[in-house]
């Protein structure tokens, strides 16, 4: 058992019925709604945009739960191992619903993003603390600021890895998880940080004339950036970057989180095996179902 599982959570939580399990169920429902729109509907369908917009709430809730899970986990290695296991188990259905082969590097599912996000958390918390303790620098080991500064470059490497791998949500997703972790003791500030990250990251894409994004467009057309990019009549806004700003509304259910796991566990307070892995298994399971529906629709 790691020391984090014995730490007392000093963050103020409201007295509500919104537990971690409730947030997981909410995230799964809106993710399913999002994926129904993404994988079963054409962009011209009138339901496409509403379903995708609702789905923007799923990922930030999962990011929030990752930060909470990193604090409460009894074993970080086992937590990382579970994410890695389901990342690979989810690859076949994730590729298939995207129209690719069973295994393809063209589509990298969100479990890889969550795995790298958890590594990013370790980079600014546990790893520096372990290094400082091994060197006999106990004061630095207990300093959150020192650990963050020491581990930040390694956390950025996790962001870069997500970018290079092309994972779902990429470097933005890893950065979001790390920000929610670093500001976990101040929930309001954490969501302000998440909102700022989302606005900054996706503002580069909102007016892009194509899906390569504004930064790439700038590199090619830097001499006409302000006239042709920021004020381009022919520019067609891309749906995804604009709608991603709706992710900030995940602030509301997460701020109602009561700090409890939810439900009933065993005698030692641990969740049952079925309950523990249900939330992990839902991701590949619902992708398999959507792929089967695709096959039926394309007969």
C-alpha positions as CSV (number, residue, x, y, z in Angstrom):
1,X,0.0,0.0,0.0
2,X,1.4,3.4,-0.9
3,X,1.5,6.3,1.4
4,X,-1.0,8.3,-0.7
5,X,-3.8,5.8,0.2
6,X,-3.2,6.7,3.9
7,X,-3.2,10.5,3.3
8,X,-6.1,12.5,4.6
9,X,-7.9,14.4,1.9
10,X,-8.1,18.0,3.1
11,X,-10.0,19.3,0.0
12,X,-13.4,20.8,0.9
13,X,-16.2,18.7,-0.7
14,X,-19.9,19.6,-0.8
15,X,-22.4,17.3,0.9
16,X,-24.1,15.9,-2.2
17,X,-24.9,12.5,-3.7
18,X,-22.4,12.9,-6.5
19,X,-19.8,10.3,-5.8
20,X,-17.0,9.1,-8.1
21,X,-19.2,6.2,-9.3
22,X,-21.9,8.7,-10.3
23,X,-19.4,10.8,-12.2
24,X,-18.1,7.6,-14.0
25,X,-21.7,6.7,-15.0
26,X,-22.3,10.2,-16.2
27,X,-19.1,10.2,-18.2
28,X,-19.9,6.8,-19.8
29,X,-23.4,7.9,-20.8
30,X,-22.2,11.1,-22.5
31,X,-19.3,9.3,-24.1
32,X,-21.8,6.7,-25.6
33,X,-23.9,9.6,-26.8
34,X,-20.9,11.2,-28.4
35,X,-19.7,8.0,-30.1
36,X,-23.2,7.3,-31.5
37,X,-22.9,10.6,-33.2
38,X,-19.3,10.1,-34.3
39,X,-19.5,6.5,-35.6
40,X,-23.1,6.0,-36.6
41,X,-24.2,9.3,-38.0
42,X,-23.1,11.4,-40.9
43,X,-22.0,15.0,-40.3
44,X,-25.0,16.2,-42.4
45,X,-27.4,14.4,-39.9
46,X,-29.3,17.0,-37.8
47,X,-28.5,15.0,-34.7
48,X,-24.8,14.9,-35.3
49,X,-23.8,18.2,-33.8
50,X,-26.1,17.9,-30.7
51,X,-24.8,14.5,-29.9
52,X,-21.1,15.4,-30.3
53,X,-21.7,18.6,-28.3
54,X,-23.1,16.6,-25.4
55,X,-20.2,14.2,-25.6
56,X,-17.6,17.0,-25.0
57,X,-18.4,16.6,-21.2
58,X,-17.0,13.0,-21.1
59,X,-13.3,13.5,-21.3
60,X,-12.8,16.3,-18.7
61,X,-14.8,14.2,-16.2
62,X,-12.5,11.3,-16.9
63,X,-9.5,13.7,-16.4
64,X,-10.9,14.8,-13.1
65,X,-11.4,11.2,-12.0
66,X,-7.8,10.4,-13.0
67,X,-6.5,13.1,-10.7
68,X,-8.7,11.8,-7.9
69,X,-7.7,8.2,-8.6
70,X,-4.0,9.2,-8.5
71,X,-4.5,10.6,-5.0
72,X,-6.5,7.7,-3.6
73,X,-4.9,4.7,-5.3
74,X,-3.4,2.0,-3.2
75,X,-0.9,1.0,-5.8
76,X,0.2,3.3,-8.6
77,X,2.0,0.5,-10.6
78,X,-1.2,-1.5,-10.6
79,X,-3.2,1.6,-11.7
80,X,-0.8,2.2,-14.6
81,X,-0.9,-1.5,-15.5
82,X,-4.7,-1.5,-15.7
83,X,-4.7,1.5,-18.0
84,X,-2.1,-0.1,-20.2
85,X,-4.0,-3.4,-20.3
86,X,-7.2,-1.8,-21.4
87,X,-5.4,0.5,-23.8
88,X,-4.3,-2.5,-25.8
89,X,-7.6,-4.4,-25.3
90,X,-9.4,-1.3,-26.7
91,X,-7.2,-1.0,-29.7
92,X,-9.0,-3.5,-32.0
93,X,-12.5,-2.1,-31.6
94,X,-11.3,1.5,-31.7
95,X,-9.6,0.9,-35.0
96,X,-12.5,-1.0,-36.4
97,X,-15.1,1.7,-35.7
98,X,-12.7,4.1,-37.4
99,X,-12.7,1.9,-40.5
100,X,-9.1,0.7,-40.0
101,X,-7.5,-2.7,-39.6
102,X,-7.7,-4.5,-36.2
103,X,-4.3,-3.0,-35.3
104,X,-3.3,0.3,-36.7
105,X,-1.1,3.2,-35.6
106,X,-3.5,5.6,-37.3
107,X,-5.9,5.5,-34.4
108,X,-4.7,5.5,-30.8
109,X,-7.5,5.3,-28.2
110,X,-8.0,7.5,-25.1
111,X,-6.7,4.9,-22.6
112,X,-3.2,5.6,-23.9
113,X,-3.8,9.3,-23.2
114,X,-5.0,8.5,-19.7
115,X,-1.9,6.3,-19.2
116,X,0.4,9.1,-20.2
117,X,-1.6,11.5,-18.1
118,X,-1.0,9.3,-15.1
119,X,2.7,9.1,-15.9
120,X,2.7,12.9,-16.1
121,X,1.2,13.0,-12.6
122,X,3.9,10.6,-11.3
123,X,6.5,12.8,-13.0
124,X,5.5,15.8,-10.9
125,X,4.8,14.0,-7.6
126,X,5.9,10.5,-6.8
127,X,9.1,10.2,-8.9
128,X,10.7,13.5,-7.7
129,X,9.7,12.6,-4.1
130,X,11.3,9.2,-4.4
131,X,14.5,10.7,-5.9
132,X,14.8,13.4,-3.3
133,X,14.2,10.9,-0.5
134,X,16.9,8.6,-1.9
135,X,19.3,11.5,-1.9
136,X,18.4,12.4,1.7
137,X,16.8,15.6,0.7
138,X,13.7,15.2,2.9
139,X,12.7,18.9,2.8
140,X,12.7,18.8,-1.0
141,X,10.8,15.5,-0.9
142,X,8.0,17.1,1.1
143,X,7.9,20.3,-1.0
144,X,5.2,20.1,-3.6
145,X,6.7,23.0,-5.5
146,X,10.1,21.4,-5.6
147,X,8.7,18.1,-6.9
148,X,6.6,19.9,-9.5
149,X,9.5,22.0,-10.8
150,X,11.8,19.0,-10.9
151,X,9.3,16.7,-12.6
152,X,7.8,19.3,-15.0
153,X,10.2,18.5,-17.9
154,X,9.3,14.8,-17.6
155,X,5.6,15.7,-17.6
156,X,6.1,17.6,-20.8
157,X,7.8,14.6,-22.3
158,X,4.5,12.7,-21.6
159,X,2.7,15.4,-23.5
160,X,5.1,15.1,-26.4
161,X,4.7,11.3,-26.4
162,X,0.9,11.7,-26.7
163,X,1.5,14.2,-29.6
164,X,3.9,11.9,-31.4
165,X,1.7,8.8,-30.9
166,X,-1.4,10.8,-32.0
167,X,-3.5,9.6,-29.1
168,X,-7.1,10.6,-28.7
169,X,-7.0,14.2,-27.3
170,X,-3.2,14.0,-27.6
171,X,-1.0,16.4,-25.6
172,X,-4.0,18.5,-24.6
173,X,-5.5,15.5,-22.8
174,X,-2.2,14.8,-20.9
175,X,-1.8,18.5,-19.9
176,X,-5.4,18.6,-18.7
177,X,-4.9,15.7,-16.4
178,X,-1.7,17.1,-15.0
179,X,-3.3,20.5,-14.4
180,X,-6.3,19.0,-12.6
181,X,-3.8,17.1,-10.4
182,X,-1.5,20.1,-9.6
183,X,-4.5,22.3,-8.6
184,X,-6.5,19.5,-7.0
185,X,-6.6,21.1,-3.6
186,X,-8.2,24.2,-5.2
187,X,-11.1,22.9,-7.4
188,X,-12.1,26.3,-8.6
189,X,-8.6,27.2,-9.7
190,X,-8.2,23.7,-11.3
191,X,-11.2,24.3,-13.5
192,X,-10.0,27.8,-14.3
193,X,-6.8,26.2,-15.4
194,X,-8.6,23.6,-17.5
195,X,-10.7,26.3,-19.1
196,X,-7.7,28.4,-19.9
197,X,-5.9,25.4,-21.4
198,X,-8.9,24.5,-23.5
199,X,-9.4,28.1,-24.7
200,X,-5.7,28.5,-25.5
201,X,-5.3,25.2,-27.2
202,X,-8.4,25.1,-29.3
203,X,-8.4,28.8,-30.2
204,X,-5.5,27.9,-32.6
205,X,-8.0,25.8,-34.5
206,X,-11.3,27.5,-34.4
207,X,-10.8,29.7,-37.6
208,X,-8.4,27.3,-39.3
209,X,-9.3,26.9,-43.0
210,X,-8.7,23.2,-42.7
211,X,-8.2,20.5,-40.0
212,X,-4.4,20.9,-39.9
213,X,-4.8,23.8,-37.5
214,X,-3.8,27.4,-37.3
215,X,-0.2,26.7,-36.2
216,X,0.6,24.7,-39.3
217,X,-1.3,27.3,-41.4
218,X,0.9,30.0,-39.9
219,X,4.1,28.2,-40.7
220,X,3.1,28.1,-44.4
221,X,1.5,31.5,-44.7
222,X,3.3,33.5,-41.9
223,X,3.5,36.6,-44.0
224,X,-0.3,36.7,-44.4
225,X,-1.2,35.2,-41.1
226,X,-3.2,38.1,-39.7
227,X,-4.9,39.0,-43.0
228,X,-5.6,35.6,-44.4
229,X,-6.0,33.5,-41.2
230,X,-7.6,35.8,-38.7
231,X,-9.8,37.5,-41.3
232,X,-10.3,34.9,-44.1
233,X,-13.7,34.9,-45.8
234,X,-13.0,31.5,-47.2
235,X,-12.1,30.0,-43.9
236,X,-14.5,27.3,-42.8
237,X,-14.7,26.8,-39.0
238,X,-14.0,23.2,-37.9
239,X,-16.7,21.7,-35.8
240,X,-14.5,19.8,-33.3
241,X,-12.3,22.7,-32.0
242,X,-15.3,24.9,-31.5
243,X,-17.4,22.3,-29.8
244,X,-14.6,21.3,-27.5
245,X,-15.1,24.6,-25.5
246,X,-18.3,23.0,-24.2
247,X,-16.0,20.6,-22.2
248,X,-15.6,23.4,-19.7
249,X,-19.2,22.8,-18.6
250,X,-18.0,19.6,-16.9
251,X,-17.0,22.0,-14.2
252,X,-20.6,21.8,-12.8
253,X,-20.9,18.0,-12.0
254,X,-17.3,17.7,-10.9
255,X,-17.6,20.6,-8.4
256,X,-20.6,18.7,-6.9
257,X,-18.3,15.7,-6.3
258,X,-18.6,14.7,-2.6
259,X,-15.1,13.1,-2.4
260,X,-16.5,9.5,-1.9
261,X,-16.1,6.5,-4.1
262,X,-19.7,5.6,-3.9
263,X,-21.6,2.4,-3.6
264,X,-20.8,-0.4,-1.2
265,X,-17.4,-2.2,-1.2
266,X,-16.1,-5.1,0.7
267,X,-15.3,-5.4,4.4
268,X,-12.0,-3.5,3.8
269,X,-13.8,-0.8,1.9
270,X,-12.4,-1.9,-1.5
271,X,-14.8,-2.2,-4.5
272,X,-15.7,-5.6,-5.8
273,X,-13.7,-6.9,-8.8
274,X,-16.7,-6.7,-11.1
275,X,-17.4,-3.1,-10.0
276,X,-13.7,-2.2,-10.2
277,X,-13.3,-3.3,-13.8
278,X,-16.8,-2.5,-15.1
279,X,-15.8,1.1,-15.8
280,X,-12.7,0.0,-17.7
281,X,-14.5,-2.7,-19.6
282,X,-17.3,-0.4,-20.8
283,X,-15.0,1.4,-23.2
284,X,-13.9,-1.5,-25.4
285,X,-17.3,-3.2,-24.9
286,X,-19.3,-0.2,-26.3
287,X,-16.9,0.2,-29.2
288,X,-17.4,-3.5,-30.2
289,X,-21.2,-2.9,-30.1
290,X,-20.9,0.3,-32.2
291,X,-18.8,-1.6,-34.7
292,X,-21.4,-4.4,-35.0
293,X,-24.1,-1.7,-35.5
294,X,-21.9,-0.3,-38.3
295,X,-21.7,-3.7,-39.9
296,X,-25.5,-4.0,-39.8
297,X,-26.0,-0.5,-41.2
298,X,-23.6,-1.2,-44.1
299,X,-25.0,-4.5,-45.2
